[in-house]
Amino acid sequence: MRRCSTGGCKCHKKMSKPSPWVLHRSWRITSKNAASSPIIDEHLSTDPRRKVLTHGQAAVAMITAILFQVMQLYRICRFASEKKVLNVLLPQIEPEQYFDDRLADTLDALFAFGIGIWKC
């Protein structure tokens, strides 16, 4: 990959925080008590072993993490403990509840339900 001659251009700098537009949009989407959470929970049955984190809450956590450039499931637990955004959106969930197996169960449930319904 060729680097720019200046070396200090924006294309080679790592984004340290999301843009104000992304923060505004994520707040509008999730500010009403994690608005997508009840919609997802309405369509996906929850595993009886799941005591705290529902599929909808897990989906909100994963979307929020992606907006903050956290792309790996195993890092979301650390993201939840370091950043306060998930504590604001989902205050009843402890950071330890966002472990990768539980988040992967949500992705499996979404796939089993049929990802094709989300296409416009």
Buried (B, 14 or more C-beta within 10 A) or exposed (E): EEEEEEEEEEEEEEEEEBEEEBBEEBEEBBEEEBEBBEEBBEEBEBEEEBEEBBBBBBBBBBBBBEBBEBEEBEBBBEBBBEBEBBBEBBEEBBBEBBBEEBBEBBBEBBEEBEEEEEEE
